[in-house]
Each structure stands twice: as structure tokens, then as C-alpha cells.
Amino acid sequence: MAAICYHCGKGTMYGRTHTHHRGVAGGRWKKRAPKVNRVFKANLQPIAIIEAGEKIRVRLCTKCLKRVRKDMSEGKKPFVKLAYVQTTPTKLQESKNQKPTSPNV
């Protein structure tokens, strides 16, 4: 499985790090700030989705995953349907579900 998001295509990118340090006393740099090549990897999460009635495992970046979970919680139709959605009840939902307790006298 490639390290690419299933939906948006985000993947590995290449760039450079650049340290910013001052020169020595006297105003001239004895050694210029070094630039080193590095790799930026996307934050991909393995997720099971339902597509065409079949359950498949894909990798989604966290931005796409957040969009899918938000669409599903709001009742909108997301671009993919997750096979398993982990939801945590908020404090407001918990307070609605609890029955009022009467003090024992």
C-alpha cells in the first residue's frame, strides 16, 4: 500500500531544513547556515471503509478523516462511508441520557 491518501492524494514531500544561526564577532560568517535535505510525510491513518457494498482498508490523511467524521455526525453524505465510527459522547449528551436521581430519605 502506497503512502498516499486515498481521497486527496497527499503523500510524501521533499524539502530542506535551514538552521538560522548568527555569524561570529566581526560581522562575517565563517560558516554559512547549512541546509539539509529532509522528508515530510503525511499523517496517514489506516481506516476501514465501505465502498460498493464491500469493506476495504485504505489510508486517509487526518484532514480527510476529520471531514468524513464531521459530515457523518452532521448527517451529511460523506465522500466515503466508514465501516466503524468511534464517537465519544459529549457532556451535554451524557447529561441528557442520565435519569434524574431522587435523594433517598
QUIHU-V852985 format. One record per pair of residues at least 24 apart in sequence whose C-alpha atoms are under 10 Angstrom apart, sorted by the first residue. I is the first residue (numbers start at 1). J is the second residue. If there is no record, write none. Layout:
BEGIN
I/J  I/J
END
This chain:
BEGIN
1/57  1/58  1/59  2/58  2/59  3/41  3/42  3/43  3/44  3/59  3/60  3/61  4/41  4/42  4/43  4/44  4/58  4/59  4/60  4/61  5/42  5/43  5/44  5/45  5/46  5/58  5/59  5/60  5/61  5/62  5/63  5/64  5/65  6/44  6/57  6/58  6/59  6/60  6/61  6/64  7/58  7/59  7/60  7/61  7/64  7/65  7/79  7/80  8/60  8/61  8/63  8/64  9/42  9/60  9/61  10/41  10/42  10/43  10/44  10/60  10/61  10/64  11/40  11/41  11/42  11/43  11/44  11/61  12/39  12/40  12/41  12/42  12/43  13/38  13/39  13/40  13/41  13/42  14/38  14/39  14/40  14/41  15/39  15/40  16/40  47/82  47/83  47/84  47/85  48/81  48/82  48/83  48/84  48/85  49/80  49/81  49/82  49/83  49/84  49/85  50/80  50/81  50/82  50/83  50/84  51/80  51/81  51/82  51/83  54/83  55/81  55/82  55/83  56/82  56/83  57/82  57/83
END
